[in-house]
Amino acid sequence: MKSTDSRKAVLSAVTIIENLIEVTVKNEEDEMTEQLREAKELLLSSLGGSSFDVFTYENALACIKFIIEVLSNNS
């Protein structure tokens, strides 16, 4: 998979996760909500650089996994 394709795929996943956060979380001041937002911002900032290497991809996957786990534990 090309670097740009990988980046687009991860950005698409971030969009889906952002929608899940909005649907799942009702209380804006919840600690879980803050953790999810921080994880999402970390994920987006890691994708903002010019390089998209294996390390960046692994970080993105780790952030996505964390977000999914938090959402799963909340439901």
PDB file of N, CA, C, O and CB in Angstrom:
ATOM      1  N   MET A   1       0.844  -1.170   0.000  1.00  0.00           N
ATOM      2  CA  MET A   1       0.000   0.000   0.000  1.00  0.00           C
ATOM      3  C   MET A   1       0.893   1.238   0.000  1.00  0.00           C
ATOM      4  O   MET A   1       1.866   1.302   0.752  1.00  0.00           O
ATOM      5  CB  MET A   1      -0.962  -0.005   1.218  1.00  0.00           C
ATOM      6  N   LYS A   2       0.578   2.191  -0.813  1.00  0.00           N
ATOM      7  CA  LYS A   2       1.353   3.428  -0.889  1.00  0.00           C
ATOM      8  C   LYS A   2       1.158   4.252   0.375  1.00  0.00           C
ATOM      9  O   LYS A   2       0.163   4.122   1.088  1.00  0.00           O
ATOM     10  CB  LYS A   2       0.952   4.247  -2.129  1.00  0.00           C
ATOM     11  N   SER A   3       2.142   5.100   0.622  1.00  0.00           N
ATOM     12  CA  SER A   3       2.092   5.948   1.808  1.00  0.00           C
ATOM     13  C   SER A   3       0.846   6.825   1.827  1.00  0.00           C
ATOM     14  O   SER A   3       0.212   6.976   2.872  1.00  0.00           O
ATOM     15  CB  SER A   3       3.334   6.817   1.880  1.00  0.00           C
ATOM     16  N   THR A   4       0.487   7.405   0.683  1.00  0.00           N
ATOM     17  CA  THR A   4      -0.694   8.273   0.653  1.00  0.00           C
ATOM     18  C   THR A   4      -1.970   7.477   0.862  1.00  0.00           C
ATOM     19  O   THR A   4      -2.913   7.968   1.482  1.00  0.00           O
ATOM     20  CB  THR A   4      -0.767   9.030  -0.673  1.00  0.00           C
ATOM     21  N   ASP A   5      -2.010   6.247   0.350  1.00  0.00           N
ATOM     22  CA  ASP A   5      -3.178   5.394   0.570  1.00  0.00           C
ATOM     23  C   ASP A   5      -3.305   5.031   2.042  1.00  0.00           C
ATOM     24  O   ASP A   5      -4.408   5.023   2.590  1.00  0.00           O
ATOM     25  CB  ASP A   5      -3.087   4.120  -0.284  1.00  0.00           C
ATOM     26  N   SER A   6      -2.173   4.729   2.687  1.00  0.00           N
ATOM     27  CA  SER A   6      -2.183   4.402   4.113  1.00  0.00           C
ATOM     28  C   SER A   6      -2.665   5.584   4.929  1.00  0.00           C
ATOM     29  O   SER A   6      -3.473   5.435   5.846  1.00  0.00           O
ATOM     30  CB  SER A   6      -0.792   3.973   4.581  1.00  0.00           C
ATOM     31  N   ARG A   7      -2.163   6.759   4.588  1.00  0.00           N
ATOM     32  CA  ARG A   7      -2.563   7.963   5.317  1.00  0.00           C
ATOM     33  C   ARG A   7      -4.061   8.214   5.157  1.00  0.00           C
ATOM     34  O   ARG A   7      -4.740   8.541   6.130  1.00  0.00           O
ATOM     35  CB  ARG A   7      -1.761   9.186   4.824  1.00  0.00           C
ATOM     36  N   LYS A   8      -4.577   8.064   3.945  1.00  0.00           N
ATOM     37  CA  LYS A   8      -6.006   8.268   3.705  1.00  0.00           C
ATOM     38  C   LYS A   8      -6.840   7.252   4.479  1.00  0.00           C
ATOM     39  O   LYS A   8      -7.892   7.590   5.020  1.00  0.00           O
ATOM     40  CB  LYS A   8      -6.317   8.172   2.203  1.00  0.00           C
ATOM     41  N   ALA A   9      -6.369   6.011   4.531  1.00  0.00           N
ATOM     42  CA  ALA A   9      -7.101   4.973   5.258  1.00  0.00           C
ATOM     43  C   ALA A   9      -7.169   5.293   6.746  1.00  0.00           C
ATOM     44  O   ALA A   9      -8.221   5.147   7.368  1.00  0.00           O
ATOM     45  CB  ALA A   9      -6.445   3.605   5.044  1.00  0.00           C
ATOM     46  N   VAL A  10      -6.049   5.728   7.316  1.00  0.00           N
ATOM     47  CA  VAL A  10      -6.037   6.054   8.742  1.00  0.00           C
ATOM     48  C   VAL A  10      -6.878   7.294   9.018  1.00  0.00           C
ATOM     49  O   VAL A  10      -7.601   7.336  10.013  1.00  0.00           O
ATOM     50  CB  VAL A  10      -4.597   6.269   9.235  1.00  0.00           C
ATOM     51  N   LEU A  11      -6.796   8.297   8.160  1.00  0.00           N
ATOM     52  CA  LEU A  11      -7.629   9.493   8.343  1.00  0.00           C
ATOM     53  C   LEU A  11      -9.112   9.147   8.257  1.00  0.00           C
ATOM     54  O   LEU A  11      -9.932   9.720   8.974  1.00  0.00           O
ATOM     55  CB  LEU A  11      -7.278  10.559   7.294  1.00  0.00           C
ATOM     56  N   SER A  12      -9.446   8.222   7.390  1.00  0.00           N
ATOM     57  CA  SER A  12     -10.834   7.762   7.296  1.00  0.00           C
ATOM     58  C   SER A  12     -11.252   7.079   8.593  1.00  0.00           C
ATOM     59  O   SER A  12     -12.369   7.273   9.073  1.00  0.00           O
ATOM     60  CB  SER A  12     -11.012   6.796   6.101  1.00  0.00           C
ATOM     61  N   ALA A  13     -10.349   6.282   9.158  1.00  0.00           N
ATOM     62  CA  ALA A  13     -10.633   5.624  10.439  1.00  0.00           C
ATOM     63  C   ALA A  13     -10.827   6.655  11.539  1.00  0.00           C
ATOM     64  O   ALA A  13     -11.690   6.488  12.401  1.00  0.00           O
ATOM     65  CB  ALA A  13      -9.498   4.657  10.816  1.00  0.00           C
ATOM     66  N   VAL A  14     -10.034   7.716  11.516  1.00  0.00           N
ATOM     67  CA  VAL A  14     -10.180   8.779  12.519  1.00  0.00           C
ATOM     68  C   VAL A  14     -11.553   9.426  12.416  1.00  0.00           C
ATOM     69  O   VAL A  14     -12.184   9.711  13.435  1.00  0.00           O
ATOM     70  CB  VAL A  14      -9.078   9.843  12.348  1.00  0.00           C
ATOM     71  N   THR A  15     -12.014   9.657  11.209  1.00  0.00           N
ATOM     72  CA  THR A  15     -13.342  10.247  11.007  1.00  0.00           C
ATOM     73  C   THR A  15     -14.422   9.338  11.572  1.00  0.00           C
ATOM     74  O   THR A  15     -15.349   9.806  12.233  1.00  0.00           O
ATOM     75  CB  THR A  15     -13.600  10.509   9.512  1.00  0.00           C
ATOM     76  N   ILE A  16     -14.305   8.049  11.314  1.00  0.00           N
ATOM     77  CA  ILE A  16     -15.274   7.082  11.843  1.00  0.00           C
ATOM     78  C   ILE A  16     -15.237   7.082  13.362  1.00  0.00           C
ATOM     79  O   ILE A  16     -16.281   7.080  14.014  1.00  0.00           O
ATOM     80  CB  ILE A  16     -14.989   5.664  11.300  1.00  0.00           C
ATOM     81  N   ILE A  17     -14.031   7.083  13.929  1.00  0.00           N
ATOM     82  CA  ILE A  17     -13.883   7.084  15.383  1.00  0.00           C
ATOM     83  C   ILE A  17     -14.471   8.357  15.980  1.00  0.00           C
ATOM     84  O   ILE A  17     -15.133   8.314  17.017  1.00  0.00           O
ATOM     85  CB  ILE A  17     -12.401   6.947  15.777  1.00  0.00           C
ATOM     86  N   GLU A  18     -14.233   9.477  15.331  1.00  0.00           N
ATOM     87  CA  GLU A  18     -14.795  10.742  15.819  1.00  0.00           C
ATOM     88  C   GLU A  18     -16.318  10.673  15.859  1.00  0.00           C
ATOM     89  O   GLU A  18     -16.935  11.146  16.814  1.00  0.00           O
ATOM     90  CB  GLU A  18     -14.341  11.919  14.927  1.00  0.00           C
ATOM     91  N   ASN A  19     -16.921  10.094  14.844  1.00  0.00           N
ATOM     92  CA  ASN A  19     -18.378   9.927  14.827  1.00  0.00           C
ATOM     93  C   ASN A  19     -18.834   8.995  15.939  1.00  0.00           C
ATOM     94  O   ASN A  19     -19.865   9.236  16.567  1.00  0.00           O
ATOM     95  CB  ASN A  19     -18.843   9.387  13.470  1.00  0.00           C
ATOM     96  N   LEU A  20     -18.074   7.926  16.190  1.00  0.00           N
ATOM     97  CA  LEU A  20     -18.409   7.010  17.285  1.00  0.00           C
ATOM     98  C   LEU A  20     -18.351   7.719  18.628  1.00  0.00           C
ATOM     99  O   LEU A  20     -19.210   7.511  19.485  1.00  0.00           O
ATOM    100  CB  LEU A  20     -17.460   5.807  17.289  1.00  0.00           C
ATOM    101  N   ILE A  21     -17.342   8.554  18.807  1.00  0.00           N
ATOM    102  CA  ILE A  21     -17.215   9.297  20.061  1.00  0.00           C
ATOM    103  C   ILE A  21     -18.432  10.185  20.267  1.00  0.00           C
ATOM    104  O   ILE A  21     -18.996  10.225  21.361  1.00  0.00           O
ATOM    105  CB  ILE A  21     -15.925  10.143  20.068  1.00  0.00           C
ATOM    106  N   GLU A  22     -18.833  10.888  19.233  1.00  0.00           N
ATOM    107  CA  GLU A  22     -19.982  11.791  19.340  1.00  0.00           C
ATOM    108  C   GLU A  22     -21.266  11.040  19.655  1.00  0.00           C
ATOM    109  O   GLU A  22     -22.087  11.518  20.437  1.00  0.00           O
ATOM    110  CB  GLU A  22     -20.152  12.581  18.051  1.00  0.00           C
ATOM    111  N   VAL A  23     -21.447   9.874  19.057  1.00  0.00           N
ATOM    112  CA  VAL A  23     -22.663   9.095  19.271  1.00  0.00           C
ATOM    113  C   VAL A  23     -22.653   8.422  20.637  1.00  0.00           C
ATOM    114  O   VAL A  23     -23.687   8.354  21.302  1.00  0.00           O
ATOM    115  CB  VAL A  23     -22.822   8.047  18.173  1.00  0.00           C
ATOM    116  N   THR A  24     -21.497   7.926  21.060  1.00  0.00           N
ATOM    117  CA  THR A  24     -21.402   7.125  22.277  1.00  0.00           C
ATOM    118  C   THR A  24     -21.405   7.957  23.547  1.00  0.00           C
ATOM    119  O   THR A  24     -22.022   7.574  24.541  1.00  0.00           O
ATOM    120  CB  THR A  24     -20.164   6.292  22.237  1.00  0.00           C
ATOM    121  N   VAL A  25     -20.730   9.077  23.521  1.00  0.00           N
ATOM    122  CA  VAL A  25     -20.517   9.856  24.733  1.00  0.00           C
ATOM    123  C   VAL A  25     -21.598  10.920  24.867  1.00  0.00           C
ATOM    124  O   VAL A  25     -21.844  11.707  23.953  1.00  0.00           O
ATOM    125  CB  VAL A  25     -19.121  10.503  24.726  1.00  0.00           C
ATOM    126  N   LYS A  26     -22.229  10.919  26.023  1.00  0.00           N
ATOM    127  CA  LYS A  26     -23.311  11.874  26.250  1.00  0.00           C
ATOM    128  C   LYS A  26     -22.859  13.043  27.119  1.00  0.00           C
ATOM    129  O   LYS A  26     -23.314  14.171  26.932  1.00  0.00           O
ATOM    130  CB  LYS A  26     -24.499  11.176  26.898  1.00  0.00           C
ATOM    131  N   ASN A  27     -21.972  12.777  28.061  1.00  0.00           N
ATOM    132  CA  ASN A  27     -21.524  13.807  28.995  1.00  0.00           C
ATOM    133  C   ASN A  27     -20.208  14.411  28.508  1.00  0.00           C
ATOM    134  O   ASN A  27     -19.179  13.734  28.494  1.00  0.00           O
ATOM    135  CB  ASN A  27     -21.361  13.224  30.421  1.00  0.00           C
ATOM    136  N   GLU A  28     -20.241  15.671  28.113  1.00  0.00           N
ATOM    137  CA  GLU A  28     -19.065  16.343  27.550  1.00  0.00           C
ATOM    138  C   GLU A  28     -17.912  16.471  28.549  1.00  0.00           C
ATOM    139  O   GLU A  28     -16.758  16.590  28.136  1.00  0.00           O
ATOM    140  CB  GLU A  28     -19.452  17.718  27.054  1.00  0.00           C
ATOM    141  N   GLU A  29     -18.199  16.451  29.840  1.00  0.00           N
ATOM    142  CA  GLU A  29     -17.156  16.639  30.844  1.00  0.00           C
ATOM    143  C   GLU A  29     -16.604  15.316  31.359  1.00  0.00           C
ATOM    144  O   GLU A  29     -15.779  15.313  32.273  1.00  0.00           O
ATOM    145  CB  GLU A  29     -17.693  17.451  32.000  1.00  0.00           C
ATOM    146  N   ASP A  30     -17.024  14.229  30.811  1.00  0.00           N
ATOM    147  CA  ASP A  30     -16.604  12.907  31.244  1.00  0.00           C
ATOM    148  C   ASP A  30     -15.101  12.715  31.010  1.00  0.00           C
ATOM    149  O   ASP A  30     -14.565  13.175  30.001  1.00  0.00           O
ATOM    150  CB  ASP A  30     -17.406  11.823  30.505  1.00  0.00           C
ATOM    151  N   GLU A  31     -14.419  12.033  31.949  1.00  0.00           N
ATOM    152  CA  GLU A  31     -12.979  11.782  31.809  1.00  0.00           C
ATOM    153  C   GLU A  31     -12.683  10.945  30.568  1.00  0.00           C
ATOM    154  O   GLU A  31     -11.690  11.176  29.878  1.00  0.00           O
ATOM    155  CB  GLU A  31     -12.434  11.074  33.060  1.00  0.00           C
ATOM    156  N   MET A  32     -13.548   9.974  30.288  1.00  0.00           N
ATOM    157  CA  MET A  32     -13.366   9.144  29.110  1.00  0.00           C
ATOM    158  C   MET A  32     -13.421   9.988  27.843  1.00  0.00           C
ATOM    159  O   MET A  32     -12.654   9.763  26.907  1.00  0.00           O
ATOM    160  CB  MET A  32     -14.425   8.043  29.063  1.00  0.00           C
ATOM    161  N   THR A  33     -14.318  10.948  27.814  1.00  0.00           N
ATOM    162  CA  THR A  33     -14.434  11.827  26.653  1.00  0.00           C
ATOM    163  C   THR A  33     -13.127  12.572  26.426  1.00  0.00           C
ATOM    164  O   THR A  33     -12.669  12.698  25.290  1.00  0.00           O
ATOM    165  CB  THR A  33     -15.594  12.823  26.838  1.00  0.00           C
ATOM    166  N   GLU A  34     -12.537  13.058  27.489  1.00  0.00           N
ATOM    167  CA  GLU A  34     -11.267  13.782  27.376  1.00  0.00           C
ATOM    168  C   GLU A  34     -10.157  12.862  26.875  1.00  0.00           C
ATOM    169  O   GLU A  34      -9.348  13.267  26.041  1.00  0.00           O
ATOM    170  CB  GLU A  34     -10.874  14.393  28.731  1.00  0.00           C
ATOM    171  N   GLN A  35     -10.113  11.632  27.375  1.00  0.00           N
ATOM    172  CA  GLN A  35      -9.108  10.673  26.907  1.00  0.00           C
ATOM    173  C   GLN A  35      -9.277  10.387  25.420  1.00  0.00           C
ATOM    174  O   GLN A  35      -8.297  10.314  24.679  1.00  0.00           O
ATOM    175  CB  GLN A  35      -9.198   9.366  27.706  1.00  0.00           C
ATOM    176  N   LEU A  36     -10.511  10.228  24.995  1.00  0.00           N
ATOM    177  CA  LEU A  36     -10.773   9.956  23.584  1.00  0.00           C
ATOM    178  C   LEU A  36     -10.358  11.135  22.711  1.00  0.00           C
ATOM    179  O   LEU A  36      -9.766  10.953  21.646  1.00  0.00           O
ATOM    180  CB  LEU A  36     -12.256   9.638  23.369  1.00  0.00           C
ATOM    181  N   ARG A  37     -10.667  12.326  23.162  1.00  0.00           N
ATOM    182  CA  ARG A  37     -10.284  13.516  22.385  1.00  0.00           C
ATOM    183  C   ARG A  37      -8.765  13.646  22.290  1.00  0.00           C
ATOM    184  O   ARG A  37      -8.229  13.967  21.230  1.00  0.00           O
ATOM    185  CB  ARG A  37     -10.881  14.790  23.020  1.00  0.00           C
ATOM    186  N   GLU A  38      -8.074  13.393  23.404  1.00  0.00           N
ATOM    187  CA  GLU A  38      -6.615  13.474  23.394  1.00  0.00           C
ATOM    188  C   GLU A  38      -6.016  12.426  22.460  1.00  0.00           C
ATOM    189  O   GLU A  38      -5.074  12.712  21.720  1.00  0.00           O
ATOM    190  CB  GLU A  38      -6.060  13.297  24.814  1.00  0.00           C
ATOM    191  N   ALA A  39      -6.563  11.215  22.497  1.00  0.00           N
ATOM    192  CA  ALA A  39      -6.070  10.157  21.615  1.00  0.00           C
ATOM    193  C   ALA A  39      -6.307  10.521  20.157  1.00  0.00           C
ATOM    194  O   ALA A  39      -5.451  10.288  19.303  1.00  0.00           O
ATOM    195  CB  ALA A  39      -6.748   8.819  21.944  1.00  0.00           C
ATOM    196  N   LYS A  40      -7.461  11.086  19.881  1.00  0.00           N
ATOM    197  CA  LYS A  40      -7.769  11.494  18.502  1.00  0.00           C
ATOM    198  C   LYS A  40      -6.820  12.594  18.037  1.00  0.00           C
ATOM    199  O   LYS A  40      -6.321  12.551  16.913  1.00  0.00           O
ATOM    200  CB  LYS A  40      -9.230  11.978  18.394  1.00  0.00           C
ATOM    201  N   GLU A  41      -6.570  13.577  18.900  1.00  0.00           N
ATOM    202  CA  GLU A  41      -5.658  14.667  18.536  1.00  0.00           C
ATOM    203  C   GLU A  41      -4.236  14.152  18.335  1.00  0.00           C
ATOM    204  O   GLU A  41      -3.540  14.594  17.421  1.00  0.00           O
ATOM    205  CB  GLU A  41      -5.672  15.759  19.613  1.00  0.00           C
ATOM    206  N   LEU A  42      -3.803  13.223  19.182  1.00  0.00           N
ATOM    207  CA  LEU A  42      -2.483  12.619  19.018  1.00  0.00           C
ATOM    208  C   LEU A  42      -2.394  11.899  17.683  1.00  0.00           C
ATOM    209  O   LEU A  42      -1.394  11.999  16.973  1.00  0.00           O
ATOM    210  CB  LEU A  42      -2.182  11.646  20.170  1.00  0.00           C
ATOM    211  N   LEU A  43      -3.434  11.185  17.359  1.00  0.00           N
ATOM    212  CA  LEU A  43      -3.485  10.458  16.094  1.00  0.00           C
ATOM    213  C   LEU A  43      -3.426  11.420  14.917  1.00  0.00           C
ATOM    214  O   LEU A  43      -2.668  11.196  13.973  1.00  0.00           O
ATOM    215  CB  LEU A  43      -4.755   9.603  16.015  1.00  0.00           C
ATOM    216  N   LEU A  44      -4.208  12.478  14.961  1.00  0.00           N
ATOM    217  CA  LEU A  44      -4.207  13.453  13.869  1.00  0.00           C
ATOM    218  C   LEU A  44      -2.865  14.170  13.746  1.00  0.00           C
ATOM    219  O   LEU A  44      -2.398  14.427  12.636  1.00  0.00           O
ATOM    220  CB  LEU A  44      -5.319  14.473  14.077  1.00  0.00           C
ATOM    221  N   SER A  45      -2.244  14.492  14.878  1.00  0.00           N
ATOM    222  CA  SER A  45      -0.953  15.187  14.810  1.00  0.00           C
ATOM    223  C   SER A  45       0.131  14.279  14.256  1.00  0.00           C
ATOM    224  O   SER A  45       1.035  14.750  13.566  1.00  0.00           O
ATOM    225  CB  SER A  45      -0.544  15.700  16.193  1.00  0.00           C
ATOM    226  N   SER A  46       0.059  12.984  14.544  1.00  0.00           N
ATOM    227  CA  SER A  46       1.061  12.066  14.001  1.00  0.00           C
ATOM    228  C   SER A  46       0.915  11.916  12.494  1.00  0.00           C
ATOM    229  O   SER A  46       1.878  11.587  11.801  1.00  0.00           O
ATOM    230  CB  SER A  46       0.949  10.700  14.673  1.00  0.00           C
ATOM    231  N   LEU A  47      -0.285  12.158  11.989  1.00  0.00           N
ATOM    232  CA  LEU A  47      -0.517  12.055  10.548  1.00  0.00           C
ATOM    233  C   LEU A  47      -0.205  13.356   9.824  1.00  0.00           C
ATOM    234  O   LEU A  47      -0.194  13.391   8.594  1.00  0.00           O
ATOM    235  CB  LEU A  47      -1.953  11.652  10.278  1.00  0.00           C
ATOM    236  N   GLY A  48       0.044  14.415  10.564  1.00  0.00           N
ATOM    237  CA  GLY A  48       0.271  15.715   9.957  1.00  0.00           C
ATOM    238  C   GLY A  48       1.645  15.896   9.344  1.00  0.00           C
ATOM    239  O   GLY A  48       1.841  16.796   8.528  1.00  0.00           O
ATOM    240  N   GLY A  49       2.605  15.054   9.721  1.00  0.00           N
ATOM    241  CA  GLY A  49       3.961  15.185   9.192  1.00  0.00           C
ATOM    242  C   GLY A  49       4.061  14.760   7.743  1.00  0.00           C
ATOM    243  O   GLY A  49       3.142  14.166   7.178  1.00  0.00           O
ATOM    244  N   SER A  50       5.191  15.077   7.162  1.00  0.00           N
ATOM    245  CA  SER A  50       5.383  14.760   5.743  1.00  0.00           C
ATOM    246  C   SER A  50       5.689  13.285   5.519  1.00  0.00           C
ATOM    247  O   SER A  50       5.401  12.746   4.451  1.00  0.00           O
ATOM    248  CB  SER A  50       6.505  15.604   5.168  1.00  0.00           C
ATOM    249  N   SER A  51       6.276  12.626   6.530  1.00  0.00           N
ATOM    250  CA  SER A  51       6.599  11.208   6.346  1.00  0.00           C
ATOM    251  C   SER A  51       5.521  10.338   6.973  1.00  0.00           C
ATOM    252  O   SER A  51       4.920  10.692   7.987  1.00  0.00           O
ATOM    253  CB  SER A  51       7.977  10.876   6.958  1.00  0.00           C
ATOM    254  N   PHE A  52       5.297   9.220   6.360  1.00  0.00           N
ATOM    255  CA  PHE A  52       4.325   8.261   6.895  1.00  0.00           C
ATOM    256  C   PHE A  52       5.002   6.901   6.851  1.00  0.00           C
ATOM    257  O   PHE A  52       4.809   6.126   5.915  1.00  0.00           O
ATOM    258  CB  PHE A  52       2.959   8.266   6.074  1.00  0.00           C
ATOM    259  N   ASP A  53       5.796   6.624   7.874  1.00  0.00           N
ATOM    260  CA  ASP A  53       6.561   5.387   7.900  1.00  0.00           C
ATOM    261  C   ASP A  53       5.884   4.347   8.784  1.00  0.00           C
ATOM    262  O   ASP A  53       4.779   4.557   9.284  1.00  0.00           O
ATOM    263  CB  ASP A  53       7.983   5.651   8.389  1.00  0.00           C
ATOM    264  N   VAL A  54       6.571   3.223   8.965  1.00  0.00           N
ATOM    265  CA  VAL A  54       6.007   2.128   9.758  1.00  0.00           C
ATOM    266  C   VAL A  54       5.741   2.581  11.188  1.00  0.00           C
ATOM    267  O   VAL A  54       4.720   2.214  11.770  1.00  0.00           O
ATOM    268  CB  VAL A  54       6.953   0.914   9.755  1.00  0.00           C
ATOM    269  N   PHE A  55       6.641   3.371  11.761  1.00  0.00           N
ATOM    270  CA  PHE A  55       6.465   3.848  13.131  1.00  0.00           C
ATOM    271  C   PHE A  55       5.196   4.689  13.256  1.00  0.00           C
ATOM    272  O   PHE A  55       4.428   4.518  14.202  1.00  0.00           O
ATOM    273  CB  PHE A  55       7.686   4.665  13.574  1.00  0.00           C
ATOM    274  N   THR A  56       4.979   5.580  12.318  1.00  0.00           N
ATOM    275  CA  THR A  56       3.770   6.410  12.326  1.00  0.00           C
ATOM    276  C   THR A  56       2.531   5.542  12.210  1.00  0.00           C
ATOM    277  O   THR A  56       1.544   5.758  12.914  1.00  0.00           O
ATOM    278  CB  THR A  56       3.805   7.438  11.183  1.00  0.00           C
ATOM    279  N   TYR A  57       2.583   4.562  11.321  1.00  0.00           N
ATOM    280  CA  TYR A  57       1.457   3.654  11.115  1.00  0.00           C
ATOM    281  C   TYR A  57       1.167   2.859  12.381  1.00  0.00           C
ATOM    282  O   TYR A  57       0.007   2.693  12.757  1.00  0.00           O
ATOM    283  CB  TYR A  57       1.740   2.702   9.945  1.00  0.00           C
ATOM    284  N   GLU A  58       2.227   2.360  13.049  1.00  0.00           N
ATOM    285  CA  GLU A  58       2.047   1.605  14.295  1.00  0.00           C
ATOM    286  C   GLU A  58       1.458   2.488  15.389  1.00  0.00           C
ATOM    287  O   GLU A  58       0.595   2.050  16.150  1.00  0.00           O
ATOM    288  CB  GLU A  58       3.386   1.012  14.763  1.00  0.00           C
ATOM    289  N   ASN A  59       1.921   3.722  15.468  1.00  0.00           N
ATOM    290  CA  ASN A  59       1.346   4.659  16.447  1.00  0.00           C
ATOM    291  C   ASN A  59      -0.127   4.905  16.170  1.00  0.00           C
ATOM    292  O   ASN A  59      -0.941   4.942  17.092  1.00  0.00           O
ATOM    293  CB  ASN A  59       2.109   5.992  16.431  1.00  0.00           C
ATOM    294  N   ALA A  60      -0.467   5.071  14.906  1.00  0.00           N
ATOM    295  CA  ALA A  60      -1.863   5.296  14.529  1.00  0.00           C
ATOM    296  C   ALA A  60      -2.718   4.104  14.932  1.00  0.00           C
ATOM    297  O   ALA A  60      -3.804   4.269  15.488  1.00  0.00           O
ATOM    298  CB  ALA A  60      -1.985   5.553  13.015  1.00  0.00           C
ATOM    299  N   LEU A  61      -2.227   2.907  14.651  1.00  0.00           N
ATOM    300  CA  LEU A  61      -2.981   1.704  15.021  1.00  0.00           C
ATOM    301  C   LEU A  61      -3.126   1.577  16.529  1.00  0.00           C
ATOM    302  O   LEU A  61      -4.181   1.167  17.014  1.00  0.00           O
ATOM    303  CB  LEU A  61      -2.300   0.457  14.463  1.00  0.00           C
ATOM    304  N   ALA A  62      -2.084   1.921  17.279  1.00  0.00           N
ATOM    305  CA  ALA A  62      -2.157   1.865  18.742  1.00  0.00           C
ATOM    306  C   ALA A  62      -3.199   2.846  19.270  1.00  0.00           C
ATOM    307  O   ALA A  62      -3.955   2.520  20.184  1.00  0.00           O
ATOM    308  CB  ALA A  62      -0.780   2.168  19.363  1.00  0.00           C
ATOM    309  N   CYS A  63      -3.238   4.041  18.698  1.00  0.00           N
ATOM    310  CA  CYS A  63      -4.243   5.030  19.115  1.00  0.00           C
ATOM    311  C   CYS A  63      -5.649   4.548  18.795  1.00  0.00           C
ATOM    312  O   CYS A  63      -6.559   4.679  19.614  1.00  0.00           O
ATOM    313  CB  CYS A  63      -3.986   6.380  18.432  1.00  0.00           C
ATOM    314  N   ILE A  64      -5.822   3.995  17.611  1.00  0.00           N
ATOM    315  CA  ILE A  64      -7.138   3.481  17.212  1.00  0.00           C
ATOM    316  C   ILE A  64      -7.564   2.354  18.145  1.00  0.00           C
ATOM    317  O   ILE A  64      -8.718   2.300  18.569  1.00  0.00           O
ATOM    318  CB  ILE A  64      -7.115   2.984  15.744  1.00  0.00           C
ATOM    319  N   LYS A  65      -6.632   1.450  18.467  1.00  0.00           N
ATOM    320  CA  LYS A  65      -6.941   0.341  19.380  1.00  0.00           C
ATOM    321  C   LYS A  65      -7.364   0.877  20.749  1.00  0.00           C
ATOM    322  O   LYS A  65      -8.338   0.399  21.329  1.00  0.00           O
ATOM    323  CB  LYS A  65      -5.719  -0.602  19.528  1.00  0.00           C
ATOM    324  N   PHE A  66      -6.635   1.867  21.263  1.00  0.00           N
ATOM    325  CA  PHE A  66      -6.976   2.458  22.553  1.00  0.00           C
ATOM    326  C   PHE A  66      -8.376   3.059  22.527  1.00  0.00           C
ATOM    327  O   PHE A  66      -9.166   2.853  23.448  1.00  0.00           O
ATOM    328  CB  PHE A  66      -5.953   3.526  22.937  1.00  0.00           C
ATOM    329  N   ILE A  67      -8.673   3.799  21.473  1.00  0.00           N
ATOM    330  CA  ILE A  67      -9.985   4.442  21.358  1.00  0.00           C
ATOM    331  C   ILE A  67     -11.093   3.401  21.315  1.00  0.00           C
ATOM    332  O   ILE A  67     -12.124   3.557  21.968  1.00  0.00           O
ATOM    333  CB  ILE A  67     -10.044   5.330  20.105  1.00  0.00           C
ATOM    334  N   ILE A  68     -10.881   2.346  20.549  1.00  0.00           N
ATOM    335  CA  ILE A  68     -11.886   1.281  20.458  1.00  0.00           C
ATOM    336  C   ILE A  68     -12.082   0.610  21.812  1.00  0.00           C
ATOM    337  O   ILE A  68     -13.213   0.312  22.195  1.00  0.00           O
ATOM    338  CB  ILE A  68     -11.476   0.236  19.403  1.00  0.00           C
ATOM    339  N   GLU A  69     -10.985   0.367  22.545  1.00  0.00           N
ATOM    340  CA  GLU A  69     -11.095  -0.256  23.869  1.00  0.00           C
ATOM    341  C   GLU A  69     -11.880   0.630  24.832  1.00  0.00           C
ATOM    342  O   GLU A  69     -12.730   0.143  25.577  1.00  0.00           O
ATOM    343  CB  GLU A  69      -9.701  -0.544  24.441  1.00  0.00           C
ATOM    344  N   VAL A  70     -11.594   1.923  24.816  1.00  0.00           N
ATOM    345  CA  VAL A  70     -12.314   2.842  25.704  1.00  0.00           C
ATOM    346  C   VAL A  70     -13.798   2.858  25.357  1.00  0.00           C
ATOM    347  O   VAL A  70     -14.652   2.816  26.243  1.00  0.00           O
ATOM    348  CB  VAL A  70     -11.727   4.271  25.609  1.00  0.00           C
ATOM    349  N   LEU A  71     -14.099   2.918  24.066  1.00  0.00           N
ATOM    350  CA  LEU A  71     -15.503   2.915  23.646  1.00  0.00           C
ATOM    351  C   LEU A  71     -16.185   1.601  24.012  1.00  0.00           C
ATOM    352  O   LEU A  71     -17.347   1.601  24.420  1.00  0.00           O
ATOM    353  CB  LEU A  71     -15.609   3.157  22.135  1.00  0.00           C
ATOM    354  N   SER A  72     -15.476   0.482  23.872  1.00  0.00           N
ATOM    355  CA  SER A  72     -16.052  -0.826  24.195  1.00  0.00           C
ATOM    356  C   SER A  72     -16.346  -0.943  25.681  1.00  0.00           C
ATOM    357  O   SER A  72     -17.376  -1.491  26.073  1.00  0.00           O
ATOM    358  CB  SER A  72     -15.109  -1.950  23.760  1.00  0.00           C
ATOM    359  N   ASN A  73     -15.445  -0.430  26.507  1.00  0.00           N
ATOM    360  CA  ASN A  73     -15.639  -0.496  27.953  1.00  0.00           C
ATOM    361  C   ASN A  73     -16.773   0.402  28.419  1.00  0.00           C
ATOM    362  O   ASN A  73     -17.350   0.172  29.481  1.00  0.00           O
ATOM    363  CB  ASN A  73     -14.361  -0.117  28.667  1.00  0.00           C
ATOM    364  N   ASN A  74     -17.095   1.417  27.640  1.00  0.00           N
ATOM    365  CA  ASN A  74     -18.146   2.358  28.012  1.00  0.00           C
ATOM    366  C   ASN A  74     -19.539   1.852  27.669  1.00  0.00           C
ATOM    367  O   ASN A  74     -20.521   2.284  28.272  1.00  0.00           O
ATOM    368  CB  ASN A  74     -17.911   3.679  27.334  1.00  0.00           C
ATOM    369  N   SER A  75     -19.634   0.938  26.704  1.00  0.00           N
ATOM    370  CA  SER A  75     -20.972   0.527  26.269  1.00  0.00           C
ATOM    371  C   SER A  75     -21.524  -0.615  27.062  1.00  0.00           C
ATOM    372  O   SER A  75     -22.642  -1.062  26.803  1.00  0.00           O
ATOM    373  CB  SER A  75     -20.955   0.153  24.835  1.00  0.00           C
TER     374      SER A  75
END
